[in-house]
Amino acid sequence: MVGALLATPPTLATELPGEYPSIAELRAHGWLPIPRRPLPFPSIVATSDDDPLSNPVRLRALATAWGSRLHALGAVGHLNPASGYGDWPGAVPLMDELRRASDRPEHAAA
């Protein structure tokens, strides 16, 4: 595995809007609780200042627990197709960074 680019992930601390699964459904299908241990591969968490599905303080704590580098995007809302996003050229340099990080000895066997 090269790594993970997590683009404005929801923190799942409160109920999501109606078009998303409920907290109970997420828990029943194994999405909760969110693991809080270092990921076995390089990772970047891209954050939004105004994501309605996330809490910036909780997301920073999750990224720290995962050993992920935070990458601030500014006020971009929730970065997904339903929010009007198509191609995201800004992801390319982040994925390149993950590829370089995965070549480092500490991640080569992961």
PyMOL commands that set and color helices and strands:
alter all, ss='L'
color gray80, all
select helices_A, chain A and resi 23-28+56-66+81-83+91-102+105-108
alter helices_A, ss='H'
color red, helices_A
select strands_A, chain A and resi 4-7+43-47+69-72
alter strands_A, ss='S'
color yellow, strands_A
deselect
rebuild
show_as cartoon
